Structures are given as C-alpha cells and as structure tokens.
Amino acid sequence: MKRDRVVLDANVLISAVLFNGPPRAILELVIGGSVHCSLSLAILDELRDVLERPKFRFSPEQAFLPTPSRKCSWSGGMNMLLAA
C-alpha cells in the first residue's frame, strides 16, 4: 500500500510543534507512519535557525535535529531525507 507523500516546510513544522491545528494533524500522521514526509537539508537548517531565534527561545541543544528515525533514511547524493 502506498502512503501519501508530503513535504513540510519550516513554518509548518514550527506550527505543528507549537500549536494545534492542521499542521499538527499532518505531523501526527507522519509520526504514525500513515504519511511519507520528505525534508531537505535546507528545510532542516532553516528550522534549526528559526527555533534558535529569541522569539522561540530554544537553546542550540533543544533545536538540534538528530539523524532521522527509522521512518527516514539519508540520501546524501540528493541532500534529501527520504522515508524508508
């Protein structure tokens, strides 16, 4: 069975983490494995940069984004994180 695919930008990811609503619902589908999510390194870099701004008050340690879980695999050649 093929899963739906989404690309979440930094704004959607921040909204999903900090607030309820459609972005959180989509993130929960990704976490639950119902939806495939692809992220570029540029999106992850932007997310980290935004979370470290004074407005959000995340420390560098809190904003650190570890290597993706089993739901994602690294494809360095394309600079993308692709769901496994």
MIDOMI-613986 format. One record per residue: residue number from 1; x, y, z of N, C-alpha, C, CB in turn. Coordinates in steps of 0.02 Angstrom, whole numbers, plus 50000, padded with zeros to 5 digits. Glycine has a CB too. Layout:
residues N
NUM;X;Y;Z;X;Y;Z;X;Y;Z;X;Y;Z $
...
end
This chain:
residues 84
1;50042;49941;50000;50000;50000;50000;50044;50062;50000;49952;50000;50061 $
2;50034;50106;49953;50073;50168;49950;50044;50219;49999;50074;50196;49878 $
3;50091;50254;50031;50071;50308;50077;50070;50374;50040;50119;50312;50138 $
4;50026;50420;50063;50028;50488;50037;50095;50518;50055;49969;50531;50065 $
5;50117;50566;50014;50182;50599;50025;50171;50674;50037;50229;50587;49965 $
6;50211;50701;50083;50209;50772;50097;50280;50799;50104;50167;50787;50160 $
7;50288;50862;50089;50350;50899;50106;50328;50954;50152;50387;50927;50041 $
8;50355;50955;50213;50337;51005;50262;50392;51057;50266;50325;50973;50332 $
9;50374;51121;50258;50425;51173;50264;50434;51192;50338;50406;51235;50222 $
10;50482;51235;50351;50498;51254;50420;50438;51286;50455;50558;51301;50421 $
11;50400;51328;50420;50342;51360;50452;50290;51309;50474;50311;51410;50404 $
12;50277;51260;50433;50228;51208;50450;50254;51167;50509;50212;51163;50389 $
13;50317;51149;50508;50346;51109;50563;50343;51147;50629;50418;51090;50547 $
14;50358;51212;50628;50356;51252;50689;50284;51255;50714;50384;51323;50678 $
15;50236;51268;50670;50166;51269;50690;50144;51202;50718;50122;51288;50630 $
16;50167;51148;50688;50148;51082;50711;50173;51068;50782;50174;51029;50663 $
17;50233;51091;50797;50263;51079;50863;50233;51124;50916;50339;51090;50859 $
18;50220;51187;50899;50199;51236;50949;50124;51244;50957;50229;51301;50932 $
19;50085;51225;50906;50013;51239;50908;49973;51177;50885;49996;51299;50864 $
20;49909;51177;50901;49863;51127;50874;49840;51150;50805;49802;51115;50921 $
21;49804;51107;50770;49777;51125;50705;49801;51078;50651;49796;51196;50689 $
22;49787;51096;50588;49805;51052;50532;49879;51034;50529;49786;51085;50468 $
23;49927;51081;50541;49997;51060;50538;50013;51005;50588;50043;51120;50551 $
24;49986;51010;50649;49999;50957;50699;49967;50891;50676;49971;50977;50767 $
25;49908;50894;50648;49875;50833;50624;49917;50798;50570;49804;50849;50596 $
26;49946;50837;50525;49989;50808;50473;50051;50778;50504;50008;50862;50421 $
27;50083;50813;50551;50143;50787;50584;50127;50722;50621;50172;50839;50632 $
28;50069;50718;50652;50050;50657;50687;50041;50599;50638;49985;50668;50727 $
29;50015;50613;50578;50010;50561;50527;50079;50537;50505;49970;50587;50466 $
30;50126;50584;50500;50195;50565;50482;50225;50522;50536;50239;50629;50470 $
31;50219;50544;50599;50247;50507;50655;50215;50438;50660;50236;50545;50721 $
32;50151;50433;50646;50116;50369;50649;50130;50324;50590;50042;50381;50653 $
33;50164;50350;50539;50183;50309;50482;50131;50306;50427;50197;50241;50505 $
34;50076;50344;50433;50025;50344;50381;50044;50385;50320;49960;50369;50409 $
35;50088;50434;50331;50107;50481;50278;50183;50483;50274;50078;50552;50291 $
36;50209;50484;50214;50281;50489;50200;50299;50563;50198;50299;50453;50132 $
37;50352;50581;50233;50375;50650;50234;50446;50655;50207;50370;50679;50305 $
38;50457;50700;50160;50524;50714;50134;50545;50783;50157;50525;50709;50056 $
39;50607;50789;50179;50634;50852;50203;50703;50862;50173;50638;50854;50280 $
40;50717;50923;50152;50784;50938;50127;50827;50963;50184;50781;50991;50070 $
41;50892;50962;50174;50937;50990;50224;50924;51064;50234;51011;50979;50205 $
42;50906;51099;50180;50891;51171;50185;50832;51183;50232;50876;51200;50115 $
43;50780;51141;50228;50723;51148;50273;50744;51136;50345;50666;51100;50254 $
44;50784;51084;50357;50807;51070;50425;50851;51125;50452;50844;51003;50426 $
45;50895;51153;50409;50937;51209;50430;50895;51270;50449;50988;51227;50374 $
46;50844;51285;50407;50801;51342;50421;50762;51330;50487;50752;51353;50363 $
47;50737;51270;50497;50701;51254;50558;50745;51265;50619;50676;51182;50556 $
48;50806;51240;50617;50852;51250;50673;50866;51324;50684;50918;51212;50660 $
49;50879;51361;50631;50893;51432;50637;50834;51470;50668;50910;51462;50569 $
50;50774;51454;50646;50714;51489;50672;50703;51472;50746;50652;51470;50631 $
51;50710;51408;50764;50699;51388;50834;50749;51420;50881;50703;51312;50840 $
52;50808;51437;50857;50859;51469;50899;50850;51544;50905;50929;51454;50872 $
53;50803;51573;50870;50790;51646;50875;50761;51662;50944;50742;51670;50819 $
54;50773;51723;50968;50748;51743;51034;50672;51733;51042;50765;51815;51047 $
55;50635;51741;50988;50562;51734;50991;50541;51665;51018;50531;51745;50922 $
56;50579;51613;50999;50561;51545;51018;50601;51519;51077;50571;51499;50960 $
57;50659;51547;51089;50700;51532;51148;50721;51459;51154;50662;51551;51209 $
58;50733;51426;51099;50761;51359;51101;50836;51365;51105;50739;51317;51038 $
59;50867;51327;51148;50940;51326;51151;50966;51286;51090;50966;51294;51218 $
60;51030;51294;51074;51057;51253;51018;51047;51178;51029;51131;51267;51009 $
61;51050;51157;51092;51039;51086;51107;50967;51066;51094;51058;51070;51180 $
62;50919;51109;51112;50848;51094;51101;50831;51096;51027;50805;51144;51140 $
63;50864;51140;50989;50849;51147;50918;50887;51096;50876;50867;51217;50895 $
64;50932;51058;50907;50971;51007;50871;50924;50955;50842;51023;50973;50917 $
65;50933;50940;50778;50891;50891;50745;50933;50829;50731;50861;50920;50679 $
66;50921;50776;50769;50962;50715;50760;50947;50681;50693;50950;50667;50817 $
67;50987;50631;50678;50976;50591;50618;50906;50562;50620;51029;50534;50613 $
68;50872;50561;50564;50802;50537;50563;50794;50467;50591;50776;50539;50493 $
69;50734;50453;50615;50718;50387;50642;50712;50336;50586;50653;50390;50684 $
70;50687;50278;50602;50679;50225;50553;50632;50247;50497;50651;50163;50586 $
71;50589;50295;50509;50542;50318;50457;50578;50354;50401;50490;50363;50488 $
72;50641;50374;50412;50679;50412;50361;50747;50379;50351;50687;50486;50382 $
73;50772;50387;50291;50840;50366;50278;50876;50424;50244;50843;50301;50234 $
74;50941;50425;50248;50981;50480;50222;51003;50464;50152;51041;50493;50267 $
75;50993;50511;50108;51018;50505;50040;51063;50566;50027;50960;50501;49988 $
76;51126;50560;50043;51172;50616;50038;51180;50643;49967;51238;50596;50063 $
77;51175;50600;49918;51183;50622;49849;51130;50672;49828;51181;50563;49804 $
78;51070;50666;49854;51016;50711;49836;51004;50764;49890;50952;50673;49823 $
79;51042;50761;49945;51032;50805;50001;50959;50805;50024;51053;50875;49982 $
80;50930;50747;50026;50860;50740;50049;50856;50686;50101;50813;50725;49990 $
81;50807;50692;50145;50790;50639;50192;50727;50607;50162;50777;50667;50266 $
82;50731;50543;50150;50675;50509;50117;50649;50454;50163;50697;50479;50049 $
83;50584;50449;50167;50554;50397;50208;50575;50329;50182;50477;50403;50209 $
84;50588;50285;50229;50611;50217;50211;50552;50174;50188;50646;50184;50270 $
end
